[in-house]
Amino acid sequence: MSNSTPHRRIRTLDEPGKPWTFWVLLAVFVAYVLALYGPMFCIYILSFQDLRGGLVFPMKGLSVHWFVDLFTQVRTGDVKGGFQRSIVLAAMVTVLTVVGSFMAGMAFRQRFKGDTVVFYLMIGSLVAPGLVLGIGIGMLFQYFGIEAAWYSSALGAHLSWTLPFGVLVMFAVMARFDRAWEEAARDLGASSWQVIRMVVIPILAPGLVAVALFGFTLSYDEFSRSLQTSGSLNTLPLEIWSMTLNVTSPSLYALGTVTTIASFLIIGLCLGLIAYLQRRRARRVAGA
């Protein structure tokens, strides 16, 4: 008599007989992906037409004419200026968001009087409608006789959006930070500034890069908070909006392609920097 016991054969998904629910869920997922990314890919493809191209298929020719037209023709708007202003504004917002989020994360590690009020005042700007908040900031500048501009009033409006996100990310990063590392550095004779510069910042560097990525991307494509605060010079989202009113050529599609490429390059750079910092820290830990 054999001592072997029978075992159940588990059917895998690649075998025949998949339940009908699997195919339904797969079809729903494919339809969702097509509906989400299909229009984007159509815009990318149509932006590479020649001079005869239009806004709809079929595609006519293949060239980079509309990309050249985008930055050389006045009739398409001040795309180059809007792009430069958006990049500079996003960089300023990124720096201030990283510094402010880091300082808030360090401050909120211990309770202080009024910390709950400060926290909810900061988070309150997230639930406020962006357009209403932008109008309020614009009216405040007008009341004090200060001219609204993309580098002043728009900067403040963007920070009301990016800084709370950065603080929330920093809170999550700080929750995993072991304060014993700071105590060990102080036992070795490090000053408070040396502890921050040589211990805290290197450990939190991936989180700070994530905060910077949040700040840059949220500011770069912000429209509602910029509408009433950018002054006489448009940022890129406002320039795109104005182009939709008077431009009827694939130049608009070319602009979408350029901004998408720029966004992916920045995101890839930040993700690569995070991976590099994590690998370097892992090598240092292994060496120690």
Secondary structure, DSSP 8 states (H G I E B T S, - for coil): ------------TTSS---HHHHHHHHHHHHHHHHHHHHHHHHHHHTT--TT--SSSS-----SHHHHHHHH-GGG-SHHHHHHHHHHHHHHHHHHHHHHHHHHHHHTTS--TTHHHHHHHHHHHHHS-HHHHHHHHHHHHHHTT----TTTHHHHHHHHHHHHHHHHHHHHHHTT--THHHHHHHHTT--HHHHIIIIIHHHHHHHHHHHHHHHHHHHHT--TTTTTTSTTS--HHHHHHHHHHH--STHHHHHHHHHHHHHHHHHHHHHHHHHHHHHHHHHHHHH-
